[in-house]
Amino acid sequence: MIGLLVFLASCIPSPTELAQSNVFALKAHRFMEANSNRENTAGI
């Protein structure tokens, strides 16, 4: 039971972790867009 609570608590991200993951997601999204744009122009 205590292990489950610890697991749930560790699953709840802290504000700093949320900010970091948002920045990472934004960078990954832009990277993916750049890659898809490159593929599209190369395919023309």
C-alpha positions as CSV (number, residue, x, y, z in Angstrom):
1,M,0.0,0.0,0.0
2,I,2.8,2.4,0.9
3,G,4.6,1.4,-2.2
4,L,1.6,2.3,-4.3
5,L,1.4,5.8,-2.6
6,V,5.1,6.4,-3.3
7,F,4.5,5.3,-6.9
8,L,1.6,7.7,-7.3
9,A,3.5,10.5,-5.7
10,S,6.5,9.9,-8.0
11,C,4.1,10.0,-11.0
12,I,2.9,13.5,-10.1
13,P,5.4,15.8,-11.8
14,S,6.7,18.9,-10.0
15,P,6.3,22.3,-11.7
16,T,10.0,22.3,-12.7
17,E,9.6,18.9,-14.3
18,L,6.5,20.1,-16.1
19,A,8.3,23.1,-17.5
20,Q,11.2,21.0,-18.6
21,S,9.0,18.5,-20.3
22,N,7.0,21.3,-22.0
23,V,10.3,22.8,-23.3
24,F,11.4,19.4,-24.5
25,A,8.1,18.7,-26.2
26,L,8.2,22.0,-28.0
27,K,11.8,21.4,-29.2
28,A,10.9,17.9,-30.3
29,H,7.8,19.2,-32.1
30,R,9.9,21.8,-34.0
31,F,12.5,19.2,-34.8
32,M,9.9,16.9,-36.2
33,E,8.4,19.8,-38.3
34,A,11.8,20.7,-39.7
35,N,12.4,17.0,-40.6
36,S,9.0,16.7,-42.3
37,N,9.5,19.9,-44.2
38,R,12.9,18.8,-45.4
39,E,11.4,15.5,-46.6
40,N,8.5,17.3,-48.3
41,T,10.8,19.6,-50.2
42,A,13.2,16.7,-51.1
43,G,10.2,14.7,-52.4
44,I,9.0,17.4,-54.8
